[in-house]
Amino acid sequence: MKKSTIWILTAVMAIAVLGLLFVQIMYMENMIKMRNEQFYEVVMRSLYNVATNLERDETKYFLDQDLNEAQKSFAPLKNSAIGDNDFMSNDFGVDSTGSSFGAGNKAFSGSNLGSGLNSSMNRQEILKKQYMYQKSLLNEVVLSILNHASDRPIKERADSSIVSLYINQELQSNGLNMPFEFAIQYPSRNFAYCTDGYEASCEDKCEIYSQILFPNDPNGNNKTLNVTFPTKSDYIFSSIKFMLPSFAFTFILMAVFTYTIILAFRQKKLSEIKNDFINNMTHEFKTPISSISLAAQMLNDPAVAKSPVLLKQAATVITDETKRLRFQVEKVLQMSMFDRTSATMKLQEVDADAVIYNVVNTFKLKVEKFGGTITADLQSDDPIVNVDEMHFTNVIFNLLDNAIKYRREDVAPQLKVASYNPDDDHITITVEDNGIGIKREDLKKIFEKFYRVSTGNRHDVKGFGLGLAYVHKMITLFDGSIKAESEVGKGSKFIITLPLLK
């Protein structure tokens, strides 16, 4: 699959997933907004009904008070020796014209009650008197409410237990059963009283719902009923928690999608590395195989067989190229040992300086072939380490081999190998060259398997991208560490730190 195709699929899937997530978020926001509006409407309707009930209670209070006063004022009349009609006439006082009903009623009581006409007229007069009395009584109640209601203490007009009962009843009747806190507030912002948790709810910045009590009171004297719901957020959340699984599935989908894309690019990279590896390996094997084939053809020539010099030359070519081919095969096999090296390594007491010295002497001829020099500055007081000697030798050899491979064509190669003890427990080995150097962005990747810097992909620089990966793997298995320092055009320096054998 082409990289451009992967990017197109990534863009399409990303847009689809982000679009789905956006729709879910918008739906949740609209749901929360709708729930808040419904909650507000229910609460305000309930508080309005509470205020209405308190006004009715106050009207009933003044009505009962006036009835009690009327009964007290008419008590002597009930005890007097007068007829029923006389009591009714005195009870209701005046007719619609304002004249006294007393004399007329007494005269009427002496008339002939058997007459249908007189009886009907008497009944109408009685009803009329009752109506006028009730009207005058209600007028007195209204006047009392207007003139004296606001003078009553608010704790009497709106008792806390009654207010709590009304609020609870109204909320439950509207389908809202949840705890609440409330307070009665003066226009001066002081509280007439409040529940124990009201101030704590205000400190938590809970939303306050307000309703004016007794709106007919004189201006500037209106009290306010404030109600808060400490668990409102939990109530709103409980109504939309069914959406949480959809968000969870969406994030799982995003995680799987991201992981799939990473795997796709990783597989693409591995595919490219594999192709580069096969190309490099083919080129590395092609040269020695061609040389061996050419030498074999020379051996088949009778003239060569008769010449000891030519025969020796052909044999030397076959021997050298076979060694070269075996060395390349060994590098490939080294990587196959990565997962089982810890089981096959033979750790033993090794003198690091002695191994380095032998490798430097062996490598000196190769460096001098290119007109360069190699020096060893071995100053460690304690060079004894616990390593596999063969793999440790390969580590030093690979680093020196890379220094020759990536030399500069215009400058003779100069290699420096050094060792010293930074402390009593470790030995540090450095391999430094004056080659082409490594870019900063490549330094973090040079120890990855099959990775080669851009200049290493040319066929005039041999390699599979296995050398430094092998070095890093071995040093790690030796409980050591390795890092690289480099500057493009000036060279590279590899620093190995290993624990000493105590």
HELIX and SHEET records of a PDB file:
HELIX    1   1 LYS A    3  SER A   73  1                                  71    
HELIX    2   2 ALA A   75  ASN A   79  1                                   5    
HELIX    3   3 ASP A   84  PHE A   92  1                                   9    
HELIX    4   4 GLY A  102  SER A  109  1                                   8    
HELIX    5   5 GLY A  116  HIS A  148  1                                  33    
HELIX    6   6 ALA A  149  ASP A  151  5                                   3    
HELIX    7   7 ILE A  154  ARG A  157  1                                   4    
HELIX    8   8 SER A  160  SER A  173  1                                  14    
HELIX    9   9 TYR A  198  GLU A  203  1                                   6    
HELIX   10  10 LYS A  232  ILE A  240  1                                   9    
HELIX   11  11 LYS A  241  MET A  243  5                                   3    
HELIX   12  12 LEU A  244  LEU A  299  1                                  56    
HELIX   13  13 PRO A  302  LYS A  306  1                                   5    
HELIX   14  14 PRO A  308  SER A  336  1                                  29    
HELIX   15  15 THR A  341  THR A  344  1                                   4    
HELIX   16  16 ALA A  352  LYS A  369  1                                  18    
HELIX   17  17 GLU A  389  LYS A  405  1                                  17    
HELIX   18  18 ARG A  440  LEU A  443  1                                   4    
HELIX   19  19 SER A  454  ASN A  457  5                                   4    
HELIX   20  20 GLY A  467  LEU A  477  1                                  11    
SHEET    1   A 4 PHE A 191  CYS A 194  0                                        
SHEET    2   A 4 GLU A 181  GLN A 185 -1                                        
SHEET    3   A 4 LYS A 223  THR A 228 -1                                        
SHEET    4   A 4 ILE A 208  LEU A 213 -1                                        
SHEET    1   B 2 GLN A 348  ASP A 351  0                                        
SHEET    2   B 2 ILE A 384  VAL A 387 -1                                        
SHEET    1   C 5 THR A 373  LEU A 378  0                                        
SHEET    2   C 5 GLN A 414  ASP A 423  1                                        
SHEET    3   C 5 HIS A 426  GLU A 432 -1                                        
SHEET    4   C 5 GLY A 491  PRO A 499 -1                                        
SHEET    5   C 5 SER A 481  GLU A 487 -1                                        
END                                                                             
